[in-house]
Amino acid sequence: MTEYRWSAPSNIAFVKYWGKKEQQIPMNGSISGTLSHCRSKTSLKILSTEQDQFHLEFYFAGEKNESFAKKIENKFHQYFLNEIPLLKNCSVRIESENSFPHSCGIASSASFYASLALCLVEFEAKYSSDSQEFLKRASYLARLGSGSACRSLFGPFVLWGGESMEYAEPIVKVHQDFKNLKDFICLISSEEKSVSSTLGHSLMDGHPYRDVRIEQANMHLDQLKSVLEAGDWSKFSNILEQEANQLHALMMCSTPGFFLLKEKSFELIQKVRQWREQNSIRVAYTIDAGPNIHLICHSDDADKLRVCLEENSSLLENCRFIEDEISGVIRNEHEH
Ligand code: DP6
């Protein structure tokens, strides 16, 4: 039996991917920051290579999980078996665990599919695991699992939609001021979302603001690339916050429209605006498809922000926030 073991972090989008075409090709490019501590560790065991047909079993956090197994198996039939025909006669066991608590509002699909993709590329054995081609291929496969996952292979800042919409690439030119960012993940609610990301993406087809959104995303993409290079904090926070607001405005204007933000999400946003002014904290909020708020903060101001959050912990579910940083490295877990 051969086993491959990799871990990969989650990521938070600064310019959002929202809306896609066939084959998981995004409607527009996106930029993200890769986290460090919030990650998935995944192992792929090849139990047999002589099956009549592909067979998969899936364990999450040590327990067999049939409903996740179904979803993952669909991805194999839809994409991975065609990409890696050798798998068609394999029986595999996939085991995965997250370093962050379940239902805490951090999407685990990005870190899971990124870590699984790394296992798959090692199994293919076409590229050496320390080459750029290896990571490019992993990013391509991760995208087929879940779009945003293709950005989790690189860090700290990542562009999806630069040289290709099929995989992501690291952003190389980054100003010193953006090299040590923190992400305070503020948990507002861990309730299951009323609308899944998959459905949300599909509601961008025929959306009345689709063309405007593509224009805006492209503009933000260009601006953010320049801002990351030049190191302008106030422009950085403007772009992040406009992107978060636009994402949720698009949801509200879909047919049917939907709301993922909670009252406390808005309350926290107002507070963040005050803290920024009153305490001179370099902080920007961003939000994915859910009610939880990510506060991206300059590491020199992290102590001040932590105090503000602790004083306002009643806004947070179980007074909880997770402190992470924007850095992002993948790891071959066989070597650890
Ligand atoms: C709002 O990557 O979860 O987080 O490709 O259908 O798996 P699928 O969608 P997913 O969508 C992420 C949407 C987002 C924005 C982003 O991460 O860019």
Boltz pocket constraint, residues with backbone or C-beta under 6 A from the ligand:
constraints:
  - pocket:
      binder: B
      contacts: [[A, 11], [A, 12], [A, 13], [A, 15], [A, 16], [A, 17], [A, 18], [A, 24], [A, 30], [A, 107], [A, 109], [A, 143], [A, 145], [A, 146], [A, 147], [A, 148], [A, 149], [A, 197], [A, 198], [A, 201], [A, 247], [A, 287], [A, 288], [A, 289]]
      max_distance: 6.0
